[in-house]
Amino acid sequence: MAEEGAAGPGGEGAELAAVIGATVPTGFELTAAEEVQEKLGSAPRISRDRGKIYFEVPARGLPQVHRLRSVDNLFVVVQEFKDYQFKENKEDALKDLEDLVKNLPWTDPLKVWELNNSLKKKKTKRKKPNLQSTASKEKLNEDGEEEGEDQKDASKEEDCAQNAAGAEPAGSQGSEKTEGVASRSGGEEEEEDNEQLDAKEELQAGSGRETKAGDGKTSEGEAKVLKFRVTCNRAGDKHSFTSNEAARDFGGAVQEHFQWKADMTNFDVEVLLNIHNNEVVVGIALTEESLHRRNITHFGPTTLRSTLAYGMLRLCDPQPTDIIVDPMCGTGAIPIEGATEWPSCYHIAGDNNPQAVKRAANNICSLLKKNESKESSSSLGIPLDIIQWDICNLPLRTGSVDIIVTDMPFGKRIGSKKKNWDLYPACLTEMGRICTPGTGRAVLLTQDKKCFAKALSRMGHIWRKAQTVWVNVGGLHAAVYLLKRTWERAEEKRSFW
């Protein structure tokens, strides 16, 4: 492989190593860290900036990194500053960020980025994305509740910006928007910035491209200037500047240093500037689109991220031959992730909404087609069935299910908070009936925490709360509850309703 002979930090011939940063669903950092340790053998470090982990891998391990199930976006770290001292004066603080660019160790991270592109080129080419990134993003936001997953606590001030040009003269803030700056602040979540990678064209960089500063030539020798964008994610209230300003000035210095061309939507390189209080991390993005979209082709109003689904499933530690049920499956994100990652279990998905069942069935068909198109002809199917049913009257035998994993109605986009007061106790009762006494467990996600707590207090004889993971779903603060089934037998006759 190309990287074998690359000179790494250890000198000529040393293997190229990379510090990889990964964004993960907030609350599931530990789950992601366990997966990295288990699959890559690398000891990860959980960042103080929620929703991020860091780990070191040899560059040849990049394909395995992309196969991680609990990470949303990946980037290679150029440099990390644990206690960066920002100047109080805005101009001085921004000048320091500009000056930082020429002192950063870009060489190895750019080699890793280049290698990452050559690996992607081996895969089948992605269809050309629609350049109307904003419109398509708004559509996805309407269709998928997973959009805008968090990177922060609500109490922190935060904003994000992308700046392609970064080279406006001082005092030209008014022209930022026309130069391709997109920024958000306040309650919206920063992860979306990374997910704008959807609007990116297929990266044109191959393994032969030189990426040295100011060089910008392909291996064939013709001039090929790389196009870039800077994305700044900022959290904290002690900064004198906005993320827009940081992206603009840092981007200008990057442009000057490498002689790259700024391009907001159709860029080759995305430089990341993550600022969290006094922590500063500079990185280069390795993912074009968030990895959490891997299984879903038909989105519904509250489609769950595949990465969050994986974290929820992992919480309940599925064992071979377990029967796993999602009684409110929506578009099927949880059972599809489960059947893909735990094929030795049997997965049953159901929903009372015929439209949701149809979407889930379409997603299953898409996955089967994808499996068929792979070279391996051994994957003939997946252990998953989809059914339309009534959550309060499930067509399953008492005590026949090992695990229940589901995303319960928040009462925001689907159902209502008022209905939840009746629905939640009824759901917990029926789930308790089908779940095996003593060994059964349930992992339930909800944002209606008050209603859930009340329902659970009434069901203490059937369910015992073992763990709570606080997560952020599309800007809503939600909780994932791990429940253990008690030994008490559930009533066969359901007079509850």
C-alpha positions as CSV (number, residue, x, y, z in Angstrom):
1,M,0.0,0.0,0.0
2,A,1.1,3.6,-0.6
3,E,1.5,4.3,3.0
4,E,3.9,1.6,3.8
5,G,6.9,3.5,2.7
6,A,5.8,6.9,3.8
7,A,7.9,8.7,6.2
8,G,6.1,9.3,9.5
9,P,6.9,11.1,12.6
10,G,9.7,8.6,13.3
11,G,11.6,9.6,10.2
12,E,12.2,8.0,6.8
13,G,10.5,4.6,6.4
14,A,8.6,4.8,9.7
15,E,5.0,3.9,9.3
16,L,2.6,6.8,9.0
17,A,0.3,7.1,12.1
18,A,-2.7,9.3,12.5
19,V,-4.6,10.8,15.4
20,I,-8.2,10.5,14.4
21,G,-11.0,12.5,15.9
22,A,-14.6,11.2,15.7
23,T,-17.9,12.9,16.5
24,V,-20.3,10.6,18.2
25,P,-23.9,10.9,19.5
26,T,-23.6,12.8,22.8
27,G,-24.0,10.5,25.8
28,F,-22.6,7.6,23.9
29,E,-18.9,8.6,24.0
30,L,-18.1,5.6,26.3
31,T,-19.9,3.2,23.9
32,A,-17.9,4.6,21.0
33,A,-14.6,4.3,23.0
34,E,-15.4,0.7,23.9
35,E,-16.0,-0.1,20.2
36,V,-12.7,1.6,19.1
37,Q,-10.8,-0.4,21.8
38,E,-12.5,-3.7,20.8
39,K,-12.2,-3.3,17.0
40,L,-9.0,-1.3,16.5
41,G,-7.1,-2.2,19.7
42,S,-6.5,1.5,20.2
43,A,-6.9,3.2,23.6
44,P,-9.3,6.1,22.9
45,R,-9.6,9.4,24.8
46,I,-12.9,11.0,25.4
47,S,-12.8,14.7,24.9
48,R,-14.1,17.3,27.4
49,D,-16.0,18.7,24.4
50,R,-19.0,16.3,24.6
51,G,-19.7,14.2,21.5
52,K,-16.0,13.7,20.5
53,I,-13.4,11.0,21.0
54,Y,-9.8,10.7,19.8
55,F,-7.6,7.7,19.1
56,E,-4.4,6.9,17.3
57,V,-4.2,4.3,14.4
58,P,-1.6,3.4,11.8
59,A,-2.6,4.9,8.5
60,R,-3.2,1.4,7.0
61,G,-6.0,1.0,9.6
62,L,-8.1,3.7,7.9
63,P,-10.5,1.2,6.3
64,Q,-11.3,-0.3,9.7
65,V,-11.9,3.2,11.1
66,H,-14.6,3.9,8.5
67,R,-16.3,0.6,9.5
68,L,-16.9,1.8,13.1
69,R,-20.7,1.9,13.8
70,S,-20.9,4.4,16.6
71,V,-19.1,7.4,14.9
72,D,-20.8,10.1,12.8
73,N,-17.9,12.0,11.3
74,L,-14.2,11.4,11.2
75,F,-11.2,13.8,10.9
76,V,-7.5,13.6,11.1
77,V,-6.0,15.9,13.8
78,V,-3.4,18.3,12.7
79,Q,-2.7,19.6,16.2
80,E,-4.5,19.9,19.5
81,F,-4.1,22.6,22.1
82,K,-5.4,21.7,25.5
83,D,-5.1,25.1,27.1
84,Y,-5.0,27.7,24.3
85,Q,-4.8,31.3,25.7
86,F,-7.0,33.6,23.7
87,K,-6.2,37.3,23.7
88,E,-9.0,39.4,25.2
89,N,-8.9,41.8,22.3
90,K,-10.8,40.5,19.2
91,E,-8.2,41.6,16.6
92,D,-5.3,40.2,18.6
93,A,-7.1,36.8,19.2
94,L,-7.9,36.5,15.4
95,K,-4.4,37.5,14.5
96,D,-3.1,34.7,16.7
97,L,-5.3,32.2,14.9
98,E,-4.0,33.5,11.5
99,D,-0.4,33.1,12.7
100,L,-1.1,29.6,13.9
101,V,-1.6,28.3,10.4
102,K,2.0,28.5,9.2
103,N,3.3,26.8,12.4
104,L,1.0,23.7,12.3
105,P,2.4,20.3,11.3
106,W,0.3,19.8,8.1
107,T,2.5,17.3,6.3
108,D,1.5,14.0,7.8
109,P,-2.2,14.8,8.3
110,L,-2.4,15.8,4.6
111,K,-0.7,12.4,3.7
112,V,-3.5,10.7,5.7
113,W,-6.1,12.8,4.0
114,E,-4.6,11.8,0.6
115,L,-4.5,8.1,1.5
116,N,-8.1,8.3,2.7
117,N,-9.1,9.7,-0.7
118,S,-7.3,6.9,-2.5
119,L,-9.3,4.4,-0.4
120,K,-12.5,6.1,-1.3
121,K,-11.7,6.0,-5.0
122,K,-11.6,2.2,-4.8
123,K,-15.3,2.2,-3.8
124,T,-18.0,2.6,-6.4
125,K,-18.4,6.2,-7.3
126,R,-21.1,8.2,-5.5
127,K,-23.7,9.8,-7.6
128,K,-23.2,13.5,-8.1
129,P,-24.9,15.3,-5.3
130,N,-27.3,18.1,-5.7
131,L,-25.4,21.4,-5.3
132,Q,-28.5,23.0,-3.7
133,S,-27.0,22.1,-0.4
134,T,-29.2,24.4,1.6
135,A,-32.5,23.2,0.1
136,S,-31.6,19.5,0.4
137,K,-30.5,20.1,4.0
138,E,-33.7,21.7,4.9
139,K,-35.6,18.8,3.3
140,L,-33.5,16.3,5.4
141,N,-34.2,18.3,8.5
142,E,-37.9,18.0,7.9
143,D,-37.7,14.4,7.2
144,G,-35.1,13.2,9.7
145,E,-35.1,14.1,13.3
146,E,-31.6,12.9,13.6
147,E,-30.4,16.0,11.9
148,G,-28.6,18.5,14.0
149,E,-27.3,16.0,16.5
150,D,-25.5,17.7,19.4
151,Q,-22.0,18.5,20.2
152,K,-22.7,20.6,23.3
153,D,-24.5,21.3,26.4
154,A,-27.5,23.6,26.1
155,S,-26.0,26.0,28.8
156,K,-23.0,26.8,26.6
157,E,-23.0,29.6,24.0
158,E,-22.1,28.1,20.7
159,D,-22.0,29.0,17.1
160,C,-20.5,27.5,13.9
161,A,-19.4,28.9,10.6
162,Q,-18.0,27.7,7.3
163,N,-15.9,30.1,5.4
164,A,-14.5,29.2,2.0
165,A,-12.7,32.4,1.2
166,G,-11.4,33.6,4.5
167,A,-9.6,36.3,2.8
168,E,-11.8,39.4,3.0
169,P,-10.0,42.5,4.1
170,A,-10.6,43.8,7.6
171,G,-13.8,45.6,8.0
172,S,-15.6,43.7,5.2
173,Q,-17.8,41.7,7.5
174,G,-20.8,42.8,5.6
175,S,-19.6,40.7,2.6
176,E,-19.2,37.5,4.5
177,K,-22.5,36.0,3.4
178,T,-21.8,36.5,-0.3
179,E,-18.3,34.9,0.2
180,G,-20.0,31.7,1.2
181,V,-20.2,31.9,5.0
182,A,-22.9,30.0,6.7
183,S,-23.3,30.4,10.4
184,R,-25.7,29.5,13.1
185,S,-25.8,30.4,16.8
186,G,-27.9,29.7,19.9
187,G,-29.9,26.6,20.2
188,E,-29.1,24.9,16.9
189,E,-26.6,22.1,16.9
190,E,-23.2,22.3,15.4
191,E,-23.0,18.8,14.0
192,E,-25.0,19.9,11.0
193,D,-21.9,21.7,9.7
194,N,-20.1,18.5,9.2
195,E,-23.1,16.9,7.6
196,Q,-23.1,19.6,4.9
197,L,-20.6,17.3,3.3
198,D,-23.6,15.9,1.4
199,A,-23.4,18.9,-0.8
200,K,-19.8,18.1,-1.7
201,E,-18.8,16.7,-5.1
202,E,-16.9,13.4,-5.2
203,L,-13.4,14.2,-4.0
204,Q,-11.2,14.3,-7.0
205,A,-8.0,13.7,-5.1
206,G,-6.3,10.4,-5.9
207,S,-3.3,8.7,-4.3
208,G,-1.0,10.3,-6.9
209,R,-1.9,13.9,-6.0
210,E,0.7,16.0,-4.2
211,T,-0.6,18.1,-1.4
212,K,2.4,20.0,-0.4
213,A,1.9,23.7,0.4
214,G,2.0,25.8,-2.7
215,D,2.7,22.9,-5.0
216,G,-0.9,21.9,-6.0
217,K,0.1,19.7,-9.0
218,T,-1.2,16.3,-9.9
219,S,1.2,13.4,-10.6
220,E,0.7,14.1,-14.3
221,G,2.2,17.5,-13.9
222,E,-0.6,19.7,-14.9
223,A,-1.6,22.5,-12.5
224,K,-4.3,21.4,-10.2
225,V,-5.1,23.7,-7.4
226,L,-7.0,22.2,-4.5
227,K,-10.2,23.8,-3.4
228,F,-10.9,24.1,0.3
229,R,-13.3,25.3,3.0
230,V,-12.8,26.1,6.7
231,T,-15.5,25.0,9.1
232,C,-15.4,26.5,12.6
233,N,-17.3,25.0,15.5
234,R,-17.1,27.1,18.6
235,A,-18.5,26.5,22.1
236,G,-18.0,28.7,25.1
237,D,-18.8,32.2,26.2
238,K,-15.4,33.6,26.9
239,H,-14.4,34.3,23.3
240,S,-14.3,37.8,21.9
241,F,-15.0,36.6,18.3
242,T,-17.7,34.7,16.5
243,S,-17.1,31.4,14.6
244,N,-17.7,33.4,11.4
245,E,-14.8,35.7,12.1
246,A,-12.5,32.8,13.2
247,A,-13.4,30.8,10.0
248,R,-12.8,33.9,7.9
249,D,-9.4,34.8,9.2
250,F,-8.1,31.3,9.7
251,G,-9.3,30.5,6.2
252,G,-7.5,33.5,4.8
253,A,-4.3,32.3,6.4
254,V,-4.8,28.7,5.0
255,Q,-5.4,30.1,1.5
256,E,-2.2,32.2,1.7
257,H,-0.1,29.3,3.2
258,F,-1.1,26.7,0.6
259,Q,-2.2,28.8,-2.3
260,W,-5.4,26.8,-2.4
261,K,-8.6,28.1,-4.0
262,A,-11.6,28.8,-1.7
263,D,-14.8,27.1,-2.6
264,M,-17.8,26.8,-0.2
265,T,-19.7,23.9,-1.8
266,N,-17.4,22.0,-4.2
267,F,-14.3,21.7,-2.2
268,D,-11.6,19.0,-2.0
269,V,-10.3,19.7,1.5
270,E,-12.4,20.7,4.5
271,V,-10.2,22.2,7.3
272,L,-11.9,22.0,10.7
273,L,-11.3,24.6,13.5
274,N,-12.9,23.3,16.7
275,I,-12.9,25.7,19.6
276,H,-14.3,24.5,22.9
277,N,-13.6,27.0,25.7
278,N,-9.7,26.9,25.9
279,E,-9.4,23.7,23.8
280,V,-8.5,24.2,20.2
281,V,-8.3,21.3,17.7
282,V,-7.3,21.8,14.0
283,G,-8.2,18.9,11.8
284,I,-9.0,17.8,8.2
285,A,-12.3,16.1,7.5
286,L,-12.1,12.4,6.3
287,T,-15.9,11.8,5.8
288,E,-17.9,13.3,3.0
289,E,-21.2,12.7,4.6
290,S,-22.0,11.6,8.1
291,L,-21.7,7.8,8.6
292,H,-25.0,7.7,10.5
293,R,-26.9,7.7,7.2
294,R,-25.6,4.3,6.2
295,N,-28.8,2.2,6.3
296,I,-31.6,4.6,5.6
297,T,-32.9,5.5,2.2
298,H,-36.5,6.3,3.0
299,F,-36.7,8.9,5.8
300,G,-39.7,9.6,8.0
301,P,-40.5,12.5,10.3
302,T,-38.5,11.2,13.2
303,T,-35.9,8.9,11.6
304,L,-33.3,7.9,14.2
305,R,-29.6,8.1,13.5
306,S,-28.0,4.7,12.8
307,T,-25.2,5.6,15.2
308,L,-27.6,6.3,18.0
309,A,-29.5,3.1,17.2
310,Y,-26.2,1.2,17.4
311,G,-25.4,2.8,20.8
312,M,-28.8,1.8,22.1
313,L,-28.5,-1.8,20.9
314,R,-25.0,-2.1,22.4
315,L,-26.3,-0.9,25.8
316,C,-28.4,-4.1,26.1
317,D,-25.5,-6.4,25.2
318,P,-27.3,-8.7,22.6
319,Q,-26.3,-12.4,22.8
320,P,-26.5,-15.0,20.0
321,T,-30.1,-16.3,19.6
322,D,-31.7,-13.4,21.4
323,I,-35.0,-12.2,20.1
324,I,-34.9,-8.4,19.8
325,V,-38.1,-6.4,19.2
326,D,-38.7,-2.8,18.2
327,P,-42.4,-2.3,18.8
328,M,-42.4,1.3,17.5
329,C,-39.9,1.0,14.7
330,G,-40.7,4.0,12.5
331,T,-38.5,3.8,9.5
332,G,-36.6,0.8,10.9
333,A,-33.3,2.4,11.9
334,I,-32.9,0.3,15.1
335,P,-33.9,-3.2,13.8
336,I,-31.9,-2.7,10.5
337,E,-28.8,-1.7,12.5
338,G,-29.4,-4.6,14.8
339,A,-29.8,-7.2,12.0
340,T,-26.7,-5.8,10.3
341,E,-24.5,-5.8,13.4
342,W,-26.0,-8.7,15.4
343,P,-27.0,-11.2,12.6
344,S,-27.0,-14.1,15.1
345,C,-30.0,-12.6,16.8
346,Y,-33.6,-12.5,15.4
347,H,-35.1,-9.1,15.0
348,I,-38.8,-8.2,14.8
349,A,-39.9,-4.6,13.9
350,G,-43.4,-3.3,14.1
351,D,-45.4,-0.1,14.0
352,N,-49.0,0.9,14.1
353,N,-48.6,3.4,11.3
354,P,-48.9,1.7,7.8
355,Q,-46.8,4.4,6.2
356,A,-43.9,3.8,8.7
357,V,-44.1,0.0,8.1
358,K,-43.9,0.7,4.3
359,R,-40.9,3.0,4.8
360,A,-39.2,0.4,7.0
361,A,-39.9,-2.3,4.4
362,N,-38.4,-0.1,1.7
363,N,-35.3,0.5,3.8
364,I,-34.9,-3.3,4.3
365,C,-35.3,-3.9,0.6
366,S,-32.6,-1.2,-0.1
367,L,-30.2,-2.9,2.3
368,L,-30.8,-6.3,0.7
369,K,-30.1,-4.9,-2.7
370,K,-26.9,-3.3,-1.4
371,N,-25.8,-6.6,0.1
372,E,-26.6,-8.4,-3.2
373,S,-24.4,-6.0,-5.2
374,K,-21.4,-6.7,-3.0
375,E,-18.9,-9.2,-4.3
376,S,-19.7,-11.6,-1.5
377,S,-22.7,-13.7,-2.6
378,S,-23.0,-15.4,0.8
379,S,-25.2,-12.6,2.3
380,L,-28.6,-13.9,1.1
381,G,-30.8,-12.1,3.6
382,I,-31.0,-10.5,7.1
383,P,-32.7,-12.0,10.2
384,L,-35.5,-9.3,10.3
385,D,-39.2,-9.2,9.9
386,I,-41.5,-6.2,9.8
387,I,-45.1,-6.2,10.9
388,Q,-48.0,-3.7,11.4
389,W,-49.4,-4.0,14.9
390,D,-50.9,-2.3,17.9
391,I,-48.2,-1.5,20.4
392,C,-50.7,-2.1,23.3
393,N,-51.8,-5.5,22.0
394,L,-48.8,-7.2,20.5
395,P,-49.2,-10.6,18.7
396,L,-46.3,-12.1,20.6
397,R,-46.3,-14.8,23.3
398,T,-45.9,-13.8,27.0
399,G,-42.2,-14.0,28.0
400,S,-41.0,-14.8,24.5
401,V,-38.8,-11.7,23.9
402,D,-35.2,-11.2,25.2
403,I,-34.7,-7.5,24.4
404,I,-36.9,-4.5,23.5
405,V,-35.2,-1.5,21.9
406,T,-37.3,1.4,20.7
407,D,-37.6,5.1,20.2
408,M,-40.8,6.1,22.0
409,P,-43.0,9.0,20.7
410,F,-41.7,12.3,22.0
411,G,-45.1,13.9,21.6
412,K,-43.5,16.6,19.4
413,R,-43.7,15.6,15.8
414,I,-45.6,12.4,16.4
415,G,-48.4,12.0,18.9
416,S,-48.8,14.4,21.7
417,K,-47.6,14.8,25.3
418,K,-51.2,14.4,26.5
419,K,-51.5,11.1,24.7
420,N,-48.2,9.9,26.2
421,W,-49.7,9.9,29.7
422,D,-52.0,7.0,28.6
423,L,-49.6,5.5,26.0
424,Y,-46.5,5.1,28.1
425,P,-48.0,3.0,31.0
426,A,-49.8,0.9,28.4
427,C,-46.5,0.3,26.4
428,L,-44.5,-0.5,29.5
429,T,-47.2,-3.0,30.6
430,E,-47.3,-4.8,27.2
431,M,-43.5,-4.7,26.9
432,G,-43.3,-6.3,30.4
433,R,-45.7,-9.0,29.3
434,I,-43.7,-10.1,26.2
435,C,-40.3,-9.7,27.9
436,T,-38.6,-12.7,29.6
437,P,-38.8,-12.4,33.4
438,G,-35.5,-12.1,35.1
439,T,-33.2,-11.9,32.0
440,G,-35.2,-9.6,29.7
441,R,-34.1,-6.0,29.2
442,A,-35.4,-2.9,27.4
443,V,-33.6,0.2,26.1
444,L,-36.0,3.0,25.5
445,L,-35.4,6.5,24.2
446,T,-37.7,9.4,25.0
447,Q,-37.7,13.2,25.4
448,D,-40.9,13.1,27.5
449,K,-38.9,12.3,30.6
450,K,-41.5,13.5,33.1
451,C,-44.2,11.3,31.7
452,F,-41.8,8.3,31.4
453,A,-40.7,8.6,35.0
454,K,-44.3,8.6,36.2
455,A,-45.2,5.6,34.1
456,L,-42.1,3.7,35.3
457,S,-42.9,4.4,38.9
458,R,-46.2,2.7,38.4
459,M,-44.4,-0.3,36.8
460,G,-41.7,-0.8,39.4
461,H,-42.9,-4.4,40.0
462,I,-42.1,-5.3,36.3
463,W,-39.3,-3.0,35.3
464,R,-36.2,-1.8,37.2
465,K,-34.1,1.1,35.9
466,A,-30.5,0.1,35.5
467,Q,-29.0,3.1,33.7
468,T,-29.8,6.4,32.1
469,V,-27.8,8.0,29.2
470,W,-28.6,11.6,28.5
471,V,-28.6,12.3,24.8
472,N,-29.5,15.1,22.4
473,V,-31.7,14.3,19.5
474,G,-32.2,17.0,16.9
475,G,-31.7,19.7,19.5
476,L,-34.1,18.0,22.0
477,H,-32.6,16.8,25.3
478,A,-33.7,13.2,25.7
479,A,-32.8,10.2,27.7
480,V,-32.0,6.6,26.9
481,Y,-33.2,4.3,29.7
482,L,-31.8,0.8,30.2
483,L,-34.5,-1.3,32.1
484,K,-34.1,-4.8,33.5
485,R,-37.2,-7.1,33.7
486,T,-37.9,-8.3,37.2
487,W,-38.8,-11.9,38.0
488,E,-42.5,-11.0,38.6
489,R,-44.8,-12.7,36.1
490,A,-46.9,-10.3,34.0
491,E,-50.7,-10.7,33.9
492,E,-51.9,-12.7,30.9
493,K,-55.3,-10.9,30.9
494,R,-54.7,-7.3,30.0
495,S,-57.5,-5.4,31.6
496,F,-55.4,-2.2,31.6
497,W,-57.2,-0.9,28.6
